C-alpha cells in the first residue's frame, strides 16, 4: 500500500510518517510539504517532495503518486489498474458545524463562526460528496479530533473540547486507511477508541475518564 501524507511538516504529519515507517501494510510513503523538512527520519520506504501547489503537480511527483491508496481529488485522476478504492482522510475540526443550527457556543464566543461554517461547506462537504459520486473508486472520511496533545508541548485544557493523544490520533488514522473506514465521519470519541486498539494497547484510566467526561 502506498500512503501519501499532505502537509508532512506538521506534528500530525510527522507522527503519521513515524508510524507508517514501521507499519508492514504500508510499503511506500510519499510526503508532500511546502518547505524543506529537517530532522525527520529517512528511509528507502519514504520519499519527500516540495509542492507549492497541491492542485498541480510536477511530472516527477505525478509518477510517484500513481497507484496511491490515500490522496485527494487531484490525485484520483492519476490512479491506474487498482482493485481497491482510493482512501482519503480529511482532518477537520471538532467544533466545525454541519449547519447554522448546529453552531456550538464556542464558535461565536471566539469569533470563529464563519470559519467553522466555511470548513464544513467548502471542505468536509466537498470531500464526502466527491467520494459519493465516484462510483466506488474513492472512499472519503472526515476526522474531527478535539485538542491533540503533543508530548513535548505544555498541556492545555480548553472548555468543551475533548482531548486526544497525538500518537493515538495518528494510529487511528492509519488504521482506517489500511483496514477501511468504519464511518464517513470520525469524531474524537471514535478515534480515542480506535487509536489504542490499533497500537495494541489497553486504554488507560485517564483516557477512559476523558471519554466519559467529553
N, C-alpha and C positions, 0 to 999 in steps of 0.2 A: 504494500500500500504506500502510495506517495502522499505526503502531507505538505500542504502549503500554509505557511504562517504569515499573515499580513501584519504589518506594524511590529516586526520582531524585536524592535529596540525596547519596547515597554516591558515592565516587570512581568506581565502576564505572558507576553511572547517569549521572554527569556525562560520562564518556568515551563512553558509548553515544549520548547526545544529541549530543555534538560531532560524532561521525562520521555519525550519522543525518542531521544537517542538511545534509551535503554529499553524501549518497547519493541519486542520481537515482531509484532504485527506491522510495524512501520519500517519499511525498507529504505526509504529515502525522504529527505526533508528539504524543502525549498523555503528559505527565509527571505522575505521581502521587507525592505526598510527604506526610509527616505534619506538616511545618512549612514555613514560607515559605523560599524559596531566594533567596539574594542573590548577585550577582556572576556568574550564569550567563548565557550568550548568549540574546538574544531574537530572534525571527523570526516571520513570519506563518505559517510552517510548524509552529511549536511552540506548544502550549497547556499551561499548568500548572494543576494543581488540588491544593488541600489536601484530604486524605482521612484522616479519623481512623479509619475502619473500612473495611478492604479487602474485607469481606464484604457491605457495604451502601453503596450509592452515592446521592448526591443526584441528583435528576432532571436537573439541568444536566450532571452528569458522565455519566450514563447516555446522554444524547443524543450525547455525544462518543465514547462507547465503542462505539456501534453500528457494525457493519461493520468492526470491527477485525480485524487479522490476527494479532496476538500478544496473549495475555492469560492469564487464569486461569479456573478453573471458574466463578466467579461471573459472568464476562463472557461465557461461552459462550452463555448464555440470551439475550443481548442482540443477537446477530447475526441478520441477515436477508438472504436472497437472495444468498448468497455462492456462487461457483462453485469455491472452493478452501477447504481446511480451515483452521481457526484454528491457528496455530502458537504453542506456548507453551514457553519455556525456563525451567527452574527451576535456579538456581545453588545447588549443594550444596557439599560439602567434599571435599577429596582423600582424607582418611582415613575418611570415612563408610563403614562396612562394610555388606554385604548380609545377613550372618548372624553369630551369635556366633563361629562357626568362622573367620570372616574378619577378626576384630578384630586390627588391627595393634598392635604393641607400643607405638606412640606414644600410643594412647588410654589404656590402663590406667596407663601411666607418668605421664600428666599428669592423671589423674582425669577423663577425658573419655569413658569407655566408654559410660555411659548416654546421654549427649548424642549420641554418634555413632550408636548404635543407634536412638535416637528419630528422628533426622533421616531415616534411611532408611525406617523402618517407617511413620512418620507423615507424611512429606513426599514423598520420592522415590517410594515405592511407590504412594501415592495418585495422584500426578501421572501416572505411567505407566499405572496401572490405569484412570483416568478416560478417557484417550485410547483405550485398548484397547476400552472399552465404548461409545465414542461413535459407532460405526458410520461412522467415517471423517470425522466433522465436526471432530474435533480431533486434532492431532498434537502430542505432547509429547516433550520432550527434557530430560535432566538433564545439566548441565555440572558437572564436578568438577575445577576448577582446583587447582593447587598454590598456592604462595605467589605472590601477584600483586605484581609490582614496580611501584611508583608512582614516576615520575621525580623528583618533588620530595621523596620520603621517603628516609631513610637505608636503604641496602641491608642486608638481613638474610639470614643463612644458617641454615636450620632443618634439622637432620639428618634425612635420609629424605624431605624434602619437595621436590618438583620446583618449578621456578620458571617463571613466565610473565610476559611484559611486559604491562602494562595495556593499551597500545594494541593489541597483537596479540590479547589476550583479547577485547576489545570487537569488534574486526574479525571474529574467528571467530564470535562470537555473531550479529552482523548478517548475515554470510554465510549462516549456516544458516537464519536467519529468512527471508531473501529467496529463497534457492535451494532450500530444503528440507533436512531433516535427513539426514545420512549415517548416523547411528546414533541409537538412543534414549538412549544414554549416551555422552557425550563426555568422555574422560579428558584429563589435562593434555597428554600427548604428541600426542593428536589435534589439540588446539587450537593447539599450538605449530607444527604443520604448516599448519593452515588459516589462521591469522592472517596470516602473511607473504604467503601466496598471495592472500588477499583484499585485502591492501594493495598487491599488485603488486610485492612486494619479494623479493629473494633472501634466503635465510636467512644470517645472519651466522655466523662461525665459532663464536662463543660460544654461539649458540642451538643449533647442531648438537652441540657438545660437551655442553651441558646435557641435550639429548635423549638422547644416548648414555649419559651417566652415570646418568640417572634412568629 
